[in-house]
């Protein structure tokens, strides 16, 4: 069994308790009370649903939840037995496996009921297949959002995205996303009887800006301080749990607590590792089935995982100013969210910038076999790091499927790698 991770901040278990309570309330609203709800990908306009008070189950969150319940192996077998490819993306398809298993006694919440709609952006080939099959199995409509390619390239997108988003994300792409979001709003209004209020969206967007600015302060404290005050074990939940609830009173209050605790540790010179020697970067989604792995190298090597994408991404990709048209500003937030994390030139140039900012000595890159989007720009990014003199080690593992994970063997492999630095 994986060793439990160490939490250095008081706000970390607070966030986890809140999310557990939220999960219970969501189950009550969706499963027990029969409220309308949607199943959505992480890179879809959650803000529309929040503004309309329509609960959402995020596919990636649901997969991580399944993994935490030690059910990923069961649902992978369901998909295998159904004839799906062995290298299918587990992050996106575990929910489908749970639905196809159709065993209320085993499934979390007894399984998901029929949603109002399923929504996903077409960021890779598997998404349309998974969501079409899932929608058919649930008896619900699937509303796809296009992900057209960019004709212009803005390598330093992270500097321009909050204010110059029209230039960064291209007007024609924004036109398309706005029209698709209007269609989604019409579908939700028709099927739920709830009305969309642009004023509520504007207020939410402004509050999200406040939240992400505070997370920007947190990133500066966590990533630019030596010794690193907290590892990514604390960074990820204190960033991503508020992101699932972005713009809410709780989310803003929580990131303030996160910032204040970080500042107190920085002012006191407290480091996450007593003998920090090597600062490490983790590229890819979290290893949700074994977060304790991230702290396993500290005592032996003085090696600290300082950086993962979740915290620094917050203040670069989420804030939107110039909110005269909040729906269009929201379109700019959504229409490139996955691409800048996974495709060159956006991925490699931003991550190299972040490595230099954070004083990174070694990079570890998650390479899940079936998650093609998570691999798309990885080799280009590896080349960029190695050209800059920063060594990279690929980690062949899956973020939610633990069946092929061997922590001891991986630590031994990484130890050999670090010994050469």
MODASUL-V178111 format. One record per residue. N is the residue number from 0. RES is the residue in three letters. PSI is psi in whole degrees, 0 to 359 (NA if undefined). Layout:
{{N:RES:PSI} {N:RES:PSI}}
This chain:
{{0:UNK:142} {1:UNK:142} {2:UNK:137} {3:UNK:147} {4:UNK:155} {5:UNK:132} {6:UNK:122} {7:UNK:344} {8:UNK:144} {9:UNK:330} {10:UNK:342} {11:UNK:306} {12:UNK:333} {13:UNK:315} {14:UNK:319} {15:UNK:323} {16:UNK:319} {17:UNK:317} {18:UNK:324} {19:UNK:317} {20:UNK:318} {21:UNK:318} {22:UNK:319} {23:UNK:318} {24:UNK:322} {25:UNK:317} {26:UNK:318} {27:UNK:317} {28:UNK:319} {29:UNK:308} {30:UNK:314} {31:UNK:321} {32:UNK:348} {33:UNK:28} {34:UNK:154} {35:UNK:144} {36:UNK:169} {37:UNK:148} {38:UNK:124} {39:UNK:154} {40:UNK:162} {41:UNK:331} {42:UNK:39} {43:UNK:166} {44:UNK:79} {45:UNK:330} {46:UNK:328} {47:UNK:315} {48:UNK:319} {49:UNK:317} {50:UNK:333} {51:UNK:4} {52:UNK:46} {53:UNK:117} {54:UNK:147} {55:UNK:146} {56:UNK:114} {57:UNK:129} {58:UNK:314} {59:UNK:322} {60:UNK:319} {61:UNK:320} {62:UNK:317} {63:UNK:323} {64:UNK:315} {65:UNK:316} {66:UNK:317} {67:UNK:333} {68:UNK:7} {69:UNK:37} {70:UNK:1} {71:UNK:319} {72:UNK:320} {73:UNK:314} {74:UNK:333} {75:UNK:319} {76:UNK:321} {77:UNK:315} {78:UNK:320} {79:UNK:314} {80:UNK:333} {81:UNK:355} {82:UNK:11} {83:UNK:156} {84:UNK:144} {85:UNK:331} {86:UNK:28} {87:UNK:155} {88:UNK:111} {89:UNK:326} {90:UNK:322} {91:UNK:344} {92:UNK:355} {93:UNK:323} {94:UNK:320} {95:UNK:317} {96:UNK:320} {97:UNK:317} {98:UNK:316} {99:UNK:330} {100:UNK:322} {101:UNK:50} {102:UNK:90} {103:UNK:332} {104:UNK:333} {105:UNK:322} {106:UNK:144} {107:UNK:136} {108:UNK:9} {109:UNK:12} {110:UNK:157} {111:UNK:136} {112:UNK:183} {113:UNK:121} {114:UNK:166} {115:UNK:321} {116:UNK:155} {117:UNK:137} {118:UNK:133} {119:UNK:150} {120:UNK:145} {121:UNK:66} {122:UNK:344} {123:UNK:169} {124:UNK:328} {125:UNK:336} {126:UNK:312} {127:UNK:320} {128:UNK:311} {129:UNK:311} {130:UNK:328} {131:UNK:314} {132:UNK:321} {133:UNK:316} {134:UNK:318} {135:UNK:318} {136:UNK:328} {137:UNK:346} {138:UNK:40} {139:UNK:158} {140:UNK:150} {141:UNK:126} {142:UNK:102} {143:UNK:147} {144:UNK:131} {145:UNK:157} {146:UNK:70} {147:UNK:153} {148:UNK:162} {149:UNK:135} {150:UNK:330} {151:UNK:150} {152:UNK:124} {153:UNK:89} {154:UNK:321} {155:UNK:47} {156:UNK:327} {157:UNK:336} {158:UNK:332} {159:UNK:337} {160:UNK:318} {161:UNK:325} {162:UNK:326} {163:UNK:41} {164:UNK:332} {165:UNK:318} {166:UNK:316} {167:UNK:317} {168:UNK:2} {169:UNK:128} {170:UNK:320} {171:UNK:326} {172:UNK:321} {173:UNK:321} {174:UNK:314} {175:UNK:314} {176:UNK:320} {177:UNK:315} {178:UNK:321} {179:UNK:322} {180:UNK:324} {181:UNK:321} {182:UNK:322} {183:UNK:318} {184:UNK:316} {185:UNK:319} {186:UNK:317} {187:UNK:318} {188:UNK:319} {189:UNK:319} {190:UNK:340} {191:UNK:341} {192:UNK:3} {193:UNK:150} {194:UNK:142} {195:UNK:133} {196:UNK:112} {197:UNK:330} {198:UNK:322} {199:UNK:322} {200:UNK:317} {201:UNK:315} {202:UNK:318} {203:UNK:317} {204:UNK:321} {205:UNK:321} {206:UNK:326} {207:UNK:320} {208:UNK:316} {209:UNK:315} {210:UNK:314} {211:UNK:329} {212:UNK:320} {213:UNK:319} {214:UNK:331} {215:UNK:320} {216:UNK:319} {217:UNK:318} {218:UNK:318} {219:UNK:316} {220:UNK:317} {221:UNK:322} {222:UNK:331} {223:UNK:358} {224:UNK:138} {225:UNK:123} {226:UNK:156} {227:UNK:125} {228:UNK:329} {229:UNK:144} {230:UNK:179} {231:UNK:346} {232:UNK:323} {233:UNK:327} {234:UNK:316} {235:UNK:309} {236:UNK:326} {237:UNK:348} {238:UNK:308} {239:UNK:325} {240:UNK:314} {241:UNK:328} {242:UNK:325} {243:UNK:339} {244:UNK:30} {245:UNK:136} {246:UNK:353} {247:UNK:162} {248:UNK:316} {249:UNK:316} {250:UNK:315} {251:UNK:317} {252:UNK:320} {253:UNK:316} {254:UNK:334} {255:UNK:318} {256:UNK:318} {257:UNK:311} {258:UNK:315} {259:UNK:322} {260:UNK:320} {261:UNK:313} {262:UNK:320} {263:UNK:320} {264:UNK:320} {265:UNK:314} {266:UNK:328} {267:UNK:357} {268:UNK:28} {269:UNK:126} {270:UNK:155} {271:UNK:331} {272:UNK:132} {273:UNK:334} {274:UNK:62} {275:UNK:123} {276:UNK:322} {277:UNK:126} {278:UNK:124} {279:UNK:154} {280:UNK:134} {281:UNK:118} {282:UNK:123} {283:UNK:176} {284:UNK:166} {285:UNK:151} {286:UNK:82} {287:UNK:338} {288:UNK:355} {289:UNK:65} {290:UNK:339} {291:UNK:339} {292:UNK:325} {293:UNK:341} {294:UNK:5} {295:UNK:347} {296:UNK:359} {297:UNK:309} {298:UNK:317} {299:UNK:320} {300:UNK:353} {301:UNK:31} {302:UNK:125} {303:UNK:129} {304:UNK:101} {305:UNK:323} {306:UNK:132} {307:UNK:166} {308:UNK:335} {309:UNK:311} {310:UNK:308} {311:UNK:333} {312:UNK:333} {313:UNK:309} {314:UNK:355} {315:UNK:318} {316:UNK:338} {317:UNK:318} {318:UNK:142} {319:UNK:121} {320:UNK:182} {321:UNK:64} {322:UNK:32} {323:UNK:327} {324:UNK:89} {325:UNK:329} {326:UNK:321} {327:UNK:322} {328:UNK:320} {329:UNK:320} {330:UNK:321} {331:UNK:330} {332:UNK:322} {333:UNK:323} {334:UNK:354} {335:UNK:13} {336:UNK:312} {337:UNK:324} {338:UNK:318} {339:UNK:343} {340:UNK:340} {341:UNK:352} {342:UNK:141} {343:UNK:153} {344:UNK:356} {345:UNK:312} {346:UNK:303} {347:UNK:321} {348:UNK:322} {349:UNK:314} {350:UNK:327} {351:UNK:319} {352:UNK:316} {353:UNK:324} {354:UNK:319} {355:UNK:319} {356:UNK:323} {357:UNK:0} {358:UNK:44} {359:UNK:135} {360:UNK:334} {361:UNK:146} {362:UNK:136} {363:UNK:128} {364:UNK:113} {365:UNK:129} {366:UNK:74} {367:UNK:136} {368:UNK:317} {369:UNK:347} {370:UNK:85} {371:UNK:324} {372:UNK:327} {373:UNK:348} {374:UNK:346} {375:UNK:311} {376:UNK:9} {377:UNK:319} {378:UNK:322} {379:UNK:321} {380:UNK:319} {381:UNK:317} {382:UNK:320} {383:UNK:317} {384:UNK:315} {385:UNK:326} {386:UNK:332} {387:UNK:2} {388:UNK:19} {389:UNK:118} {390:UNK:148} {391:UNK:138} {392:UNK:125} {393:UNK:139} {394:UNK:103} {395:UNK:86} {396:UNK:168} {397:UNK:145} {398:UNK:334} {399:UNK:341} {400:UNK:111} {401:UNK:4} {402:UNK:330} {403:UNK:9} {404:UNK:129} {405:UNK:99} {406:UNK:314} {407:UNK:317} {408:UNK:322} {409:UNK:321} {410:UNK:321} {411:UNK:318} {412:UNK:316} {413:UNK:323} {414:UNK:318} {415:UNK:318} {416:UNK:313} {417:UNK:331} {418:UNK:337} {419:UNK:358} {420:UNK:NA}}
